[in-house]
Amino acid sequence: MTEPKEVLAYKEGAAGRLRLNRPKALHALNRDMCLDMTAALEEWRDDPEVRIIMIDHAEGRGFCAGGDVVSIVKSVEGQGRAARAFFADEYRLNHFEYTYRKPGVAFMDGITMGGGVGIACPCRYRVATERTVFAMPETTIGIFPDVGGGRYLSRLRGRLAQFLSLTGARLDGAECKALRLATHYLPSDKVEEAKARIMEDPFRVQAILDELAEPDVPPARIMGNLDKINRYFASDRLEEILGALDAGAAEGDEWAATEAKTIRAKSPMACKVSLKLLVESPKQLHFVDEMEMEYGIMVRLIYHPDFAEGVRALLIDKSNDPKWQPSNPADISDEEVDAFFEPLPEGERWTPLQS
């Protein structure tokens, strides 16, 4: 028997459909999946029969749990060429989507993390449901919110970007809609109807989603904590954020105590790199500049010991006992963090897909 394709790419109605089909891995992306999606988008770019791109998952729980970092770590233990190739191709897919001439609609009906965010957020229409679980939890494994995460998060109101990046907090569908990470909130039992109607009449995507959208979106819980987030996460320095949370905890704020504990379980180096990313990302004029910067950071960070250690502790051994190097944020200098943001040498820099 032949193995089923991990990406189902085909035309249906007026849509080019990209369906993630790796259910046992919660549709986590590997390099072949990124290449297959890119190839399909190239094929449909000038196809007059394709009016819209639709991205979803084919079976099982979805939408996309991220990138297949376990295999990436194993490659890093060798020469790292496979890891570099994966991130280069993944970022090319993200950029190609972001600049694609035809509109896209992503159905984030389920887990949408890391790499899943990277393929959903470039779409003009992003549909959340009551089953959506949206997060950028990369600091848990020693890296940072990449795949354009710096751009998407840094444009959120107040200090939400800093909170989400450091804690890896999970958002539900209603929260995604409130923060405009999703354009629409649909009941999951309306999703298939939405897809069918969009494929039939792609010129009315906005109207179709508006018509099917839940009129009474549940309250966005995160908005109740927005004042605390803005106060405690006001600094761009990790030590000051932790100090503010500790002070709040000392005054009896259990929320502050919980978030401080959460952050202290993450890689201090990854947290500091993430905070600097959120300062630098708004300065990047175009998405291509964001991708080049993020690739340079990632190429260096995958060789830092925290990446392999985080994947070991959280995903391989599942012991949840990472030994970060260093473990104390105060032991990390600004110069060490800045070094991750230095441009790569000529010939090693990321480049977008060439037409």
C-alpha positions, 0 to 999 in steps of 0.5 A, a space after each residue: 500500500 502506498 502512503 497517503 499524501 501528507 498534503 492533498 492539493 487539488 482544484 475543486 470548484 473555483 478553489 485551489 485546495 490545500 488540505 493538510 493530511 498528517 493526522 497522527 502528527 496533528 498535521 505538523 509540517 515537514 519540509 516535503 509538505 512545505 514544498 508540496 504546498 509551494 508547488 501547488 501555489 506556483 501551479 495555480 498562480 496564473 490558472 484562471 480557474 483558481 480564484 481563491 486558495 483554501 487551506 484546511 485539514 483533511 481528517 482527524 483533529 486539526 488544524 496544524 500543530 506546528 513544525 516537525 521539530 523532533 526531526 529538525 533537532 535530529 538533523 541539528 545533531 548532525 550538520 544541520 543542513 536539513 534544519 536550515 533547508 526546512 526553515 528556508 523552505 517553510 519561510 519561502 512558503 510563508 512569504 509566497 502566501 503573504 504576497 500571493 495575488 489571489 486571496 486565501 482563506 484558512 480554516 483554523 478549526 482546531 489546534 493552530 500553533 507555530 507553523 500552523 500560524 505561519 500558513 494561516 495568518 498570511 490569508 486574507 480570511 482566517 476562520 476560527 471556531 469554538 475548537 480553535 486553540 491558537 498559540 505561539 509556544 516556541 519559547 517552551 522549546 528554546 526558540 522564538 515565535 517565527 514564521 512571521 510571528 514577530 510581524 503578526 504579534 507585534 501589531 497586537 494592541 498594548 503588550 499582548 505580543 510580549 505576554 503571548 510570546 513569553 508565556 505561549 498562552 493559548 487563545 480560543 476562537 473568540 479571543 482570536 476574533 477579538 484580537 483580529 488574529 481571526 477575521 471570522 468566528 463560525 460554529 464548527 458545524 457551519 464550516 463545511 457549508 462555508 467551504 462549499 459556498 466559497 468554492 461555488 462563489 469565490 467572489 462572495 467570500 466576505 459575504 458568505 463568512 459574514 452570513 454564517 458567522 456566529 452573531 453572539 461570539 463568546 466573551 474573549 477572556 483575555 480582554 479581562 486581563 488586558 490591564 494586567 498584561 499592559 502593566 506587568 509586561 510593560 518593559 522590553 527586559 525580561 528581568 523587569 517583567 519578572 520583577 513586576 510579576 513577582 511584585 504583583 504576586 507578593 501583593 496577592 495577585 495569583 494571576 501574576 504568580 502563575 504567569 511568572 512561574 510559566 515564564 520561568 519554565 521557558 528558555 531564558 535565552 529564547 525569551 530574551 530573543 523573543 522580546 528583542 524580536 518584538 522591538 525589531 519586527 515593526 522596523 522591518 518595512 516589508 514581509 521579506 525583510 521580516 523573513 530574512 531577519 527571522 531566518 538569521 535568528 533561527 539559524 543561530 538559535 537552533 545551534 544553541 543548546 536550549 533548542 535540543 534540550 527543549 525538544 528533548 524534555 518536552 517532545 521526546 522524553 516528555 519529562 518536562 525538566 529542561 536544563 536551560 543554559 544559562 538558567 538565570 536571565 541575569 546571566 545573559 548579556 545584551 550583547 549575546 542577544 544582539 548577536 542573534 540579530 546580526 545579518 548572516 554572511 553573504 551566501 547564507 542569507 534567506 531569499 524568497 522564492 524566485 519567480 
